[in-house]
Amino acid sequence: MKERAIQKLILARLSTEFGYDGQFWTRDNGGFVPIASVRTAIKEATRNPRAALAVLKNLLNHQKTIGRKGEADISGLYKGLWISIEVKRPGEKRKQHQVEFAERIIRAGGIAIVATGPDEAVAEIRAALAARPIAA
């Protein structure tokens, strides 16, 4: 199963499990190229077809990023508490920047977990909530 499909299953389960007290969402991280850069690249490649490859490489240098490096796949709030969920397929490991992002969430007082499916996500969140001084 693809990671995106696992995310959808987890989101559906979180909405039924935590109801109105919890709000969870995904935010696609990645990048985009501004349309002005694309138009310029097309004009340049049309004028000089031999330079088309160089134009495309230059276009990638104009890529803008969305989100923060390492940001979790699913974010949410439960009774005012920030929850960050990194979704992984079974057997996959987090990258270093994902570990660092999770550590920042925890230092700030939130919950950061890794989950490979809906049951694991709910169990990890419930365990983290139970371990807090004031259980929600």
C-alpha positions as CSV (number, residue, x, y, z in Angstrom):
1,M,0.0,0.0,0.0
2,K,1.3,3.5,-0.8
3,E,2.1,5.9,1.9
4,R,-0.6,8.3,0.6
5,A,-3.3,5.6,1.0
6,I,-2.1,4.9,4.6
7,Q,-2.4,8.6,5.4
8,K,-6.0,8.7,4.2
9,L,-6.9,5.6,6.3
10,I,-5.2,7.2,9.4
11,L,-7.0,10.5,8.9
12,A,-10.4,8.7,8.6
13,R,-9.7,6.7,11.8
14,L,-8.5,9.8,13.7
15,S,-11.7,11.7,12.9
16,T,-13.9,8.9,14.2
17,E,-11.7,8.2,17.2
18,F,-11.1,11.7,18.5
19,G,-14.3,13.4,17.2
20,Y,-14.9,17.1,17.8
21,D,-12.0,17.3,20.3
22,G,-9.5,16.6,17.5
23,Q,-8.7,18.2,14.2
24,F,-6.2,16.5,11.9
25,W,-5.0,17.3,8.4
26,T,-2.3,16.7,5.9
27,R,-0.1,19.2,4.2
28,D,1.8,18.2,1.2
29,N,5.4,19.2,1.4
30,G,7.4,19.6,-1.8
31,G,8.1,22.2,-4.3
32,F,6.8,24.1,-7.3
33,V,8.2,26.2,-10.1
34,P,6.6,29.7,-10.5
35,I,4.6,30.0,-13.7
36,A,6.7,33.0,-14.8
37,S,9.9,30.9,-14.7
38,V,8.1,28.2,-16.8
39,R,7.0,30.8,-19.4
40,T,10.6,32.2,-19.6
41,A,12.0,28.7,-20.0
42,I,9.6,27.8,-22.8
43,K,10.5,31.0,-24.7
44,E,14.2,30.4,-24.2
45,A,13.9,26.8,-25.4
46,T,11.8,27.8,-28.4
47,R,14.5,30.4,-29.5
48,N,17.3,28.0,-29.0
49,P,16.3,24.3,-29.1
50,R,19.9,23.1,-28.6
51,A,19.9,24.9,-25.2
52,A,16.6,23.2,-24.1
53,L,18.4,20.9,-21.6
54,A,20.3,23.7,-20.0
55,V,17.0,25.7,-19.8
56,L,15.3,22.8,-18.0
57,K,18.1,22.5,-15.5
58,N,18.0,26.2,-14.9
59,L,14.2,25.9,-14.3
60,L,14.8,23.4,-11.5
61,N,17.0,26.0,-9.8
62,H,14.0,28.3,-9.6
63,Q,12.0,25.7,-7.6
64,K,10.2,27.1,-4.5
65,T,9.6,24.9,-1.5
66,I,6.3,24.4,0.4
67,G,6.3,23.5,4.1
68,R,9.3,22.8,6.3
69,K,11.9,20.2,5.8
70,G,11.0,17.2,8.0
71,E,7.5,18.3,8.6
72,A,5.2,15.3,9.4
73,D,2.7,13.9,7.0
74,I,-0.3,14.5,9.4
75,S,-0.6,17.3,11.8
76,G,-3.4,18.0,14.3
77,L,-4.7,19.4,17.5
78,Y,-6.4,17.4,20.2
79,K,-7.8,19.5,23.1
80,G,-5.2,22.1,22.3
81,L,-2.3,19.7,22.1
82,W,-0.2,19.6,18.9
83,I,0.1,16.1,17.4
84,S,2.5,15.3,14.6
85,I,2.3,12.0,12.8
86,E,5.0,10.7,10.4
87,V,3.4,8.0,8.2
88,K,5.7,5.3,7.0
89,R,5.2,2.1,5.1
90,P,6.1,-1.0,7.2
91,G,9.8,-1.4,7.4
92,E,10.6,2.2,6.4
93,K,12.7,4.5,8.6
94,R,12.5,8.2,9.1
95,K,15.1,10.5,7.6
96,Q,17.3,12.5,9.9
97,H,15.5,15.8,9.2
98,Q,12.2,14.1,10.1
99,V,13.6,12.9,13.4
100,E,14.9,16.4,14.1
101,F,11.4,17.9,13.3
102,A,9.8,15.4,15.7
103,E,12.2,16.3,18.4
104,R,11.4,20.0,18.1
105,I,7.6,19.2,18.4
106,I,8.3,17.1,21.6
107,R,10.5,19.8,23.1
108,A,7.7,22.3,22.5
109,G,5.3,20.1,24.5
110,G,3.6,18.3,21.6
111,I,3.3,14.7,20.6
112,A,5.2,13.3,17.7
113,I,4.8,9.7,16.6
114,V,5.5,7.4,13.7
115,A,2.7,5.2,12.4
116,T,2.3,2.5,9.7
117,G,-1.4,2.3,10.0
118,P,-4.6,3.6,11.7
119,D,-4.5,1.2,14.7
120,E,-0.9,2.0,15.4
121,A,-1.6,5.8,15.1
122,V,-4.5,5.7,17.6
123,A,-2.6,3.4,20.0
124,E,0.5,5.6,19.9
125,I,-1.5,8.8,20.5
126,R,-3.5,7.3,23.3
127,A,-0.2,6.0,25.0
128,A,1.4,9.5,24.6
129,L,-1.7,11.2,26.1
130,A,-1.8,8.7,29.0
131,A,1.9,9.4,29.8
132,R,1.3,13.1,30.1
133,P,0.9,14.6,33.6
134,I,-2.7,15.7,32.8
135,A,-4.4,12.9,30.7
136,A,-6.7,14.2,28.1
